[in-house]
Amino acid sequence: MTEPVRRMRLEVLVSFMPTRKCRALVAMCEDLVRRFPDELRLDVYEVGSAPRVKVTRGYAAADKRKKVPSAFVNGLQVADGEIPDPSFVEQRVREELARAPDAWEE
Amino acid sequence: MPDRPTWRLLVDGVREPRRHFAVEEAILRGVDEGTSPETLRLRRFDPSVWVGVFQDPAEDVDLDACRAIGLPVVRRHNPGGAVYQDDGSFCFSASFRLAPLLARLGLSGPDEIYRSVGLAVAGACARYGVRAEVSPVNDVTLGGRKVYGSAQVQWGAAFAHSGTLLVRADLDRMARVLSPSRLKYADRGFIGVRERVVNLAEAAGRDLDPDEVMGDLATRLGEAFQVCLDPRGLLPTEEEAIEALHRDKFSRDEWNFPVAPRMRTLVAARARSGVVTLATRWEGGKLQEAQVRGDFLVPDPNRVPRLLARLAGHGAAAAAGIASGSDLPEDVRSTLARLLLESAPPGDPS
């Protein structure tokens, strides 16, 4: 087995019984995971349920102000209630990946 | 050549893709049960899109474009990537009992069949003045562009090796309806369909008749498998099985468009034979559900759900160990083991 690699985090907050916008935002982030092999990890959280994993500091700091759906790239909010342009999110992913893994949120 | 076994050469004229896969699976089941002869089947198709058994059509196909054109989308019974088919391409499948064939040809495993058949395809291309190369794992390329792809599936003691050769397919339409993950080609420096596939006719610089190329390749495949070919039709028992599989499996949306379970974490990596995407849901550090998607190659697709069922309830390290020791091909099992470790919760919710 090859050694696990450190991955930069994507997080998406969706409603319970995801709406069409929720599904679109998750699909956009899933596509990014497939396009950046060995670099990204996507966690999807549901409103009203405690996240099953440790959230990033950026996600936690945005608590209470987040709209649904929302998305975060390495703890930086990139979507807040609306579906952003995919190229904008991809650009943010590229910028954050370009930083050293030490700059990636746990 | 009395020492060569005789296979049925089947040219049944089934062009509708969902019925085609019913034929494929019926033959495979029959070969496994000993009621069907070992068979080389050749066919051409109505325009359609096929996705691999582990793929999600919504991820790899532009379903809106398919609807607009009226293209049916069907999920295959074997692994691999999404493909577009039309009358300008043709397919073959060799269905046989695996162990006797490996022993007779002196092959160590089914992976070696990819190469021997790929060489037969390259020989067919050479007949038209085109230099082709076998590109591991399962492709043949012309100047780096794919002209032929193949897949394998195991069904009990039976095994099918199938392939598609592009002769004069509508590549513009192919580009419109396929939307493969960029991950698949990320390490090859190109993305667009037109940049990575090519028709044999284009490379030969003249129009070619797919039926003529198909006939030539059939002879070469007979040599590759070292069999005699005897043209025969379907058996009544196969016809019955085809009707049932067409009606109850390949025509149903439940098969072609499976609903993915709700997962919470997604990671992906590229194995040697294709992309592996792992979706998981963890509770209290234990894996609750896992789903694997992608275009990677596994001879027996049933091994994947069997493995996933064994992983439930285990922590990441234990699950990775189980995956690592599984009977999947080495590249897939090691990638899956690593993905399990990487998808595990990074920390407690607190």
HADDOCK unambig.tbl for C-alpha pairs under 7 A between the chains (distance, minus, plus):
assign (segid A and resid 1 and name CA) (segid B and resid 324 and name CA) 6.54 0.50 0.50
assign (segid A and resid 1 and name CA) (segid B and resid 334 and name CA) 4.65 0.50 0.50
assign (segid A and resid 1 and name CA) (segid B and resid 337 and name CA) 6.61 0.50 0.50
assign (segid A and resid 1 and name CA) (segid B and resid 338 and name CA) 6.59 0.50 0.50
assign (segid A and resid 2 and name CA) (segid B and resid 334 and name CA) 6.56 0.50 0.50
assign (segid A and resid 2 and name CA) (segid B and resid 338 and name CA) 6.36 0.50 0.50
assign (segid A and resid 3 and name CA) (segid B and resid 338 and name CA) 6.64 0.50 0.50
assign (segid A and resid 4 and name CA) (segid B and resid 338 and name CA) 5.38 0.50 0.50
assign (segid A and resid 4 and name CA) (segid B and resid 341 and name CA) 6.50 0.50 0.50
assign (segid A and resid 4 and name CA) (segid B and resid 342 and name CA) 6.02 0.50 0.50
assign (segid A and resid 33 and name CA) (segid B and resid 267 and name CA) 6.22 0.50 0.50
assign (segid A and resid 33 and name CA) (segid B and resid 268 and name CA) 6.21 0.50 0.50
assign (segid A and resid 34 and name CA) (segid B and resid 181 and name CA) 6.38 0.50 0.50
assign (segid A and resid 34 and name CA) (segid B and resid 183 and name CA) 5.63 0.50 0.50
assign (segid A and resid 34 and name CA) (segid B and resid 268 and name CA) 5.49 0.50 0.50
assign (segid A and resid 35 and name CA) (segid B and resid 181 and name CA) 6.21 0.50 0.50
assign (segid A and resid 35 and name CA) (segid B and resid 182 and name CA) 5.12 0.50 0.50
assign (segid A and resid 35 and name CA) (segid B and resid 183 and name CA) 4.29 0.50 0.50
assign (segid A and resid 36 and name CA) (segid B and resid 183 and name CA) 6.42 0.50 0.50
assign (segid A and resid 37 and name CA) (segid B and resid 183 and name CA) 6.38 0.50 0.50
assign (segid A and resid 37 and name CA) (segid B and resid 268 and name CA) 5.59 0.50 0.50
assign (segid A and resid 37 and name CA) (segid B and resid 269 and name CA) 4.73 0.50 0.50
assign (segid A and resid 37 and name CA) (segid B and resid 270 and name CA) 6.56 0.50 0.50
assign (segid A and resid 38 and name CA) (segid B and resid 268 and name CA) 6.42 0.50 0.50
assign (segid A and resid 38 and name CA) (segid B and resid 269 and name CA) 5.37 0.50 0.50
assign (segid A and resid 40 and name CA) (segid B and resid 267 and name CA) 6.69 0.50 0.50
assign (segid A and resid 41 and name CA) (segid B and resid 266 and name CA) 5.98 0.50 0.50
assign (segid A and resid 41 and name CA) (segid B and resid 267 and name CA) 5.18 0.50 0.50
assign (segid A and resid 42 and name CA) (segid B and resid 265 and name CA) 5.35 0.50 0.50
assign (segid A and resid 42 and name CA) (segid B and resid 266 and name CA) 5.04 0.50 0.50
assign (segid A and resid 42 and name CA) (segid B and resid 267 and name CA) 6.65 0.50 0.50
assign (segid A and resid 43 and name CA) (segid B and resid 264 and name CA) 5.59 0.50 0.50
assign (segid A and resid 43 and name CA) (segid B and resid 265 and name CA) 4.52 0.50 0.50
assign (segid A and resid 43 and name CA) (segid B and resid 266 and name CA) 6.72 0.50 0.50
assign (segid A and resid 44 and name CA) (segid B and resid 264 and name CA) 4.94 0.50 0.50
assign (segid A and resid 44 and name CA) (segid B and resid 265 and name CA) 6.34 0.50 0.50
assign (segid A and resid 51 and name CA) (segid B and resid 349 and name CA) 6.30 0.50 0.50
assign (segid A and resid 52 and name CA) (segid B and resid 283 and name CA) 6.61 0.50 0.50
assign (segid A and resid 52 and name CA) (segid B and resid 349 and name CA) 5.82 0.50 0.50
assign (segid A and resid 53 and name CA) (segid B and resid 345 and name CA) 5.08 0.50 0.50
assign (segid A and resid 53 and name CA) (segid B and resid 346 and name CA) 6.31 0.50 0.50
assign (segid A and resid 53 and name CA) (segid B and resid 347 and name CA) 5.76 0.50 0.50
assign (segid A and resid 53 and name CA) (segid B and resid 348 and name CA) 5.77 0.50 0.50
assign (segid A and resid 53 and name CA) (segid B and resid 349 and name CA) 5.01 0.50 0.50
assign (segid A and resid 54 and name CA) (segid B and resid 346 and name CA) 6.27 0.50 0.50
assign (segid A and resid 54 and name CA) (segid B and resid 347 and name CA) 4.82 0.50 0.50
assign (segid A and resid 54 and name CA) (segid B and resid 348 and name CA) 5.32 0.50 0.50
assign (segid A and resid 54 and name CA) (segid B and resid 349 and name CA) 4.46 0.50 0.50
assign (segid A and resid 54 and name CA) (segid B and resid 350 and name CA) 6.87 0.50 0.50
